[in-house]
């Protein structure tokens, strides 16, 4: 079969508490994507809905959205891999198009996390771990990533100051992103000030400033066959490589000193499929649910040798003007993290970069971009490589 392209992208504004219904929230990202592609609902012959269902009050939301968005009687599918659900949805859409079953597929990601309380949200996140052997002992996301941070600091002498630099970079670009939850400057001095909220401990060594926040939001990615892409779109962005992997759900089955094995495996698959190496990537979006997660991504994706990721952020190599610009839309640390919509938001950013339509955060003449999207604490790893040609 021919190549597969992304012909339209959309995203709602990410907010702490969306006032409307989930169908209205999803419509915002969907509307932008079809407008971007210059098509209508009638041109879409299948949809894939992505979310983490434990946060959804609506059972089987895919059916609700298909009706509301005018996508009946086309088939609709539902998929979830926790925080990487949208990237998994993109892989499913790619497969449906590549196989010839469908020509245009909408990948719709969403989450309205404000429908439940913060304590309920944390409890559900805890159940992302093994409910027999781990989550009954109170493990939650910050604690898991804190273990990775402690391991990295122990082996490589990484410092809390290095992690703070990642949040400073995120805020630098978050201020320029009108879709982000947090658009205020963050400085290293805030982490050094014991009275500042950014320095407050969450799970040592992670502080408030090291953690992203829950959010409500939606995203939509339109995937099309080569024939349809050329007919509909002036600037199709081609899906060059897709990698996906998993890891032991129990931390006892992991080596926490080497980052996330699922990310490394997914990256290897994507690089091989695309026929490129880490040196060929011009701009990247990585899953920075915590500052340590971004640092591990530098190394797991091959942008830095193990233990050398700190040098990238210290030398500002991951800034817009640096050797490998990463998360120049502010990342999850600034945008917030509406679980099912996150991967789609990352993909949207890279598509806009490759089209030279990213505005104030535009990287100079990128040809190849990468999206790294993690589900849970490295339980699922997804890496997507996109290109202009």
C-alpha positions in Angstrom: 0.0 0.0 0.0 1.0 3.6 -0.3 2.3 6.0 2.3 0.1 7.3 5.2 0.0 11.0 6.1 -1.4 13.4 8.7 -3.6 15.9 6.9 -5.2 17.8 9.8 -4.5 18.5 13.5 -6.5 20.1 16.2 -6.5 20.8 20.0 -8.7 22.5 22.5 -7.2 24.8 25.0 -6.0 22.8 28.0 -7.7 24.1 31.2 -7.9 23.1 34.8 -11.7 22.8 34.7 -13.7 22.8 31.5 -17.3 24.1 32.0 -19.0 22.1 29.3 -19.8 18.5 28.5 -17.2 16.1 27.2 -18.8 16.1 23.7 -18.4 19.8 23.6 -14.8 19.5 24.7 -14.0 17.0 22.0 -15.7 19.1 19.4 -13.2 21.9 20.0 -10.2 19.8 18.9 -12.2 18.1 16.1 -13.4 21.3 14.6 -9.9 22.7 14.4 -8.6 19.5 12.7 -11.3 19.3 10.0 -10.9 23.1 9.3 -7.2 22.6 9.1 -7.6 19.7 6.6 -10.4 21.4 4.7 -12.7 18.5 4.9 -16.0 17.6 6.6 -17.3 14.7 8.7 -18.5 13.0 5.6 -14.9 12.6 4.4 -14.0 10.7 7.5 -14.7 7.0 7.2 -13.7 5.8 10.7 -12.7 7.2 14.1 -10.6 6.1 17.0 -11.4 7.5 20.4 -8.6 7.5 23.0 -8.8 8.1 26.8 -8.2 6.5 30.1 -11.7 5.2 31.0 -11.3 5.1 34.7 -11.6 9.0 34.6 -14.6 9.0 32.3 -18.1 9.1 33.7 -19.5 8.4 30.3 -19.3 4.7 29.5 -18.4 4.0 25.8 -17.7 7.6 24.9 -16.8 6.7 21.3 -20.4 6.2 20.5 -21.4 9.5 22.0 -18.8 11.4 20.0 -19.6 9.6 16.7 -23.2 10.8 17.0 -22.3 14.3 18.1 -19.5 14.9 15.5 -21.6 13.5 12.6 -19.6 10.3 12.2 -22.4 7.9 12.0 -22.8 5.3 10.5 -19.0 5.0 10.1 -17.3 2.6 12.5 -15.7 3.9 15.6 -13.1 2.2 17.8 -11.9 2.8 21.4 -8.4 2.4 22.6 -6.4 3.1 25.8 -2.8 2.8 27.0 -3.1 5.2 29.9 -1.2 8.5 29.2 -0.1 7.3 25.7 -3.6 6.5 24.4 -3.6 9.0 21.6 -0.3 7.7 20.2 -1.7 4.2 20.4 -4.7 5.5 18.6 -2.4 6.9 15.9 -0.8 3.5 15.4 -4.3 1.9 15.0 -5.3 4.6 12.5 -2.1 4.1 10.6 -2.8 0.4 10.4 -6.4 0.8 9.3 -5.3 3.1 6.5 -2.1 1.2 5.5 -4.2 -2.0 5.2 -6.6 -0.3 2.9 -9.6 -0.8 5.1 -10.1 3.0 5.5 -9.0 6.1 3.7 -9.4 8.8 6.3 -9.4 8.1 10.1 -9.9 10.6 12.9 -7.9 10.0 16.1 -9.7 11.7 18.9 -8.1 12.0 22.3 -9.8 13.5 25.3 -9.9 13.7 29.1 -12.0 15.7 31.5 -10.1 15.0 34.7 -12.0 17.7 36.6 -15.0 15.5 36.8 -13.4 13.7 39.7 -11.6 15.0 42.8 -7.8 15.2 43.1 -7.8 12.4 45.7 -10.0 10.2 43.4 -7.6 11.0 40.5 -4.6 9.9 42.6 -6.4 6.7 43.6 -7.1 5.9 39.9 -3.5 6.6 39.0 -2.4 4.2 41.7 -4.5 1.5 40.2 -2.4 1.9 37.0 0.1 -0.3 38.9 -0.5 -3.9 39.8 -3.5 -3.9 42.2 -2.4 -7.1 43.8 1.3 -6.5 44.5 1.9 -2.7 44.3 -0.9 -0.2 44.5 -2.3 -1.5 47.8 0.9 -0.2 49.4 0.1 3.4 48.4 2.3 3.8 45.4 1.4 6.8 43.2 2.9 8.5 40.1 5.1 11.0 41.9 6.6 8.3 44.1 7.4 6.1 41.2 9.2 8.8 39.2 10.9 9.9 42.4 12.5 6.5 42.5 13.8 7.0 39.0 15.1 10.4 39.9 16.9 9.0 43.0 18.5 6.2 40.9 19.7 8.7 38.3 21.2 11.0 41.0 22.9 8.0 42.7 24.5 6.6 39.5 25.2 9.8 37.6 25.4 12.6 40.2 22.5 14.4 38.7 21.2 17.2 40.9 17.9 18.7 41.8 19.2 21.9 40.1 19.4 20.0 36.8 15.8 19.0 37.1 14.8 22.6 37.8 16.4 23.7 34.6 14.0 21.5 32.7 11.0 23.2 34.3 12.6 26.6 33.6 12.8 25.7 29.9 9.2 24.4 29.9 8.0 27.7 31.3 10.1 29.7 28.7 7.9 28.2 25.9 4.8 27.6 27.9 4.5 31.4 28.1 4.2 31.4 24.3 1.6 28.7 24.0 -1.9 30.0 24.1 -3.3 26.4 24.6 -1.3 25.8 27.8 -2.6 25.8 31.4 0.5 27.5 32.9 1.8 30.5 31.1 3.9 32.1 33.8 7.7 32.3 34.0 9.5 29.8 36.3 13.0 30.6 37.5 15.7 28.5 39.1 15.6 30.8 42.1 12.0 29.7 42.9 13.3 26.1 43.5 16.1 27.5 45.8 13.5 29.5 47.8 12.2 27.3 50.6 9.1 29.5 50.9 8.2 29.3 47.3 5.5 26.7 46.2 7.8 25.4 43.4 10.2 24.1 46.0 7.7 22.3 48.1 8.4 18.6 48.4 6.0 16.2 46.7 8.0 12.9 46.8 11.7 13.5 47.3 13.6 14.6 45.3 10.6 15.8 43.2 9.1 19.1 44.1 5.9 20.8 43.0 7.8 22.4 40.2 9.0 19.0 39.0 5.5 17.8 38.4 2.9 18.4 35.7 -0.7 18.9 36.6 -4.0 17.3 35.6 -6.0 19.2 33.0 -9.1 18.9 30.8 -8.6 18.9 27.0 -9.0 17.3 23.6 -7.0 16.7 20.5 -7.7 15.3 17.0 -5.4 14.0 14.4 -6.7 13.2 10.9 -4.8 10.3 9.2 -5.2 9.6 5.4 -4.0 7.4 2.6 -1.4 8.9 0.2 -4.1 9.3 -2.5 -6.5 11.2 -0.2 -3.7 13.2 1.4 -2.6 14.5 -2.0 -6.2 15.3 -2.9 -7.1 17.1 0.3 -3.9 18.6 1.7 -1.3 21.1 0.5 1.2 20.1 3.2 0.8 16.5 4.2 3.1 15.3 7.0 4.1 11.7 6.4 4.2 9.0 9.1 7.7 7.6 8.7 8.1 5.4 11.7 6.0 4.0 14.5 7.4 2.1 17.5 5.5 0.7 20.5 6.5 -1.5 23.4 5.6 -2.5 26.9 7.4 -3.3 30.1 6.8 -5.2 33.4 3.9 -3.6 35.3 5.7 -4.4 38.6 8.7 -2.3 39.4 10.5 -5.4 40.7 10.8 -6.5 37.1 12.6 -3.3 36.0 16.1 -1.8 36.1 15.3 1.7 37.3 18.9 2.8 36.7 18.5 2.7 32.9 15.4 4.7 32.4 12.3 3.3 30.7 13.0 0.2 28.7 9.7 0.5 26.7 10.8 3.9 25.5 14.1 2.5 24.3 12.5 -0.4 22.5 9.8 1.8 20.9 12.5 4.3 19.7 14.6 1.5 18.2 11.6 0.3 16.2 10.6 3.7 15.0 14.2 4.6 14.0 14.5 1.4 12.0 11.1 1.8 10.3 11.9 5.4 9.3 15.5 4.6 8.3 16.9 7.4 10.5 19.0 7.8 13.6 18.7 10.2 16.6 21.1 12.5 14.8 18.5 13.0 12.1 15.8 14.3 14.4 15.3 18.1 14.1 12.7 18.7 16.7 11.1 16.4 19.4 8.2 16.3 21.8 8.9 14.0 24.8 6.6 12.9 27.7 7.7 15.2 30.5 5.0 14.3 33.1 7.9 15.0 35.6 11.2 16.7 35.0 13.1 13.4 35.5 10.9 11.9 32.7 12.2 14.4 30.2 15.8 13.8 31.3 15.4 10.1 30.9 13.9 10.6 27.5 17.0 12.5 26.3 19.0 9.3 27.0 16.4 6.6 26.1 16.0 8.2 22.7 19.7 8.4 22.0 20.0 12.2 22.1 22.6 11.7 24.9 24.6 8.9 26.3 23.4 7.4 29.6 24.2 9.9 32.4 24.9 12.7 29.9 21.4 14.1 29.6 22.1 16.8 32.1 24.7 18.3 29.8 21.9 18.9 27.2 19.8 21.0 29.5 22.8 22.7 31.2 24.1 23.8 27.8 20.6 24.7 26.5 21.0 22.2 23.7 17.2 21.3 24.0 16.1 25.0 23.6 14.7 26.2 20.3 18.1 27.3 19.0 19.9 24.3 20.4 21.2 21.1 18.8 18.0 19.1 19.5 15.0 21.3 20.4 12.7 19.5 22.7 9.2 20.4 24.1 9.3 24.0 22.7 5.5 24.1 23.2 6.1 24.0 27.0 5.6 20.2 27.3 3.2 18.7 29.8 4.9 20.7 32.5 3.3 23.8 31.1 0.4 22.6 29.0 -1.0 20.2 31.6 -1.8 16.6 31.1 -5.3 15.6 30.0 -4.3 12.0 29.7 -6.1 10.8 26.6 -5.4 14.1 24.7 -1.7 14.4 25.5 -0.3 12.3 22.6 -2.4 14.1 20.1 -1.3 17.4 21.4 2.3 16.3 21.0 1.7 15.1 17.5 0.0 18.4 16.6 3.0 20.4 17.8 5.4 18.4 15.6 3.1 18.6 12.6 2.9 22.4 12.9 6.7 22.5 13.2 7.2 20.5 10.1 4.8 22.7 8.2 6.7 25.8 9.4 3.4 27.0 11.1 4.5 27.0 14.7 4.7 30.8 15.1 6.8 32.0 18.0 8.1 28.5 18.8 9.1 27.6 15.3 12.4 25.7 14.9 14.5 26.6 11.9 13.7 24.4 8.9 12.9 21.0 10.5 12.6 18.1 8.2 12.1 15.2 10.7 10.3 15.3 14.0 9.8 12.8 16.8 7.1 12.2 19.4 7.8 10.2 22.6 4.6 9.4 24.6 4.7 7.2 27.7 1.8 5.4 29.4 1.9 4.9 33.1 5.4 4.7 34.7 6.9 3.3 31.5 4.4 0.5 31.2 3.7 1.6 27.6 6.2 3.3 25.3 5.3 4.9 22.0 7.6 6.7 19.6 6.4 8.3 16.3 8.6 9.8 13.6 7.1 12.2 11.2 8.6 13.9 8.1 8.0 16.5 5.4 8.8 14.0 2.6 
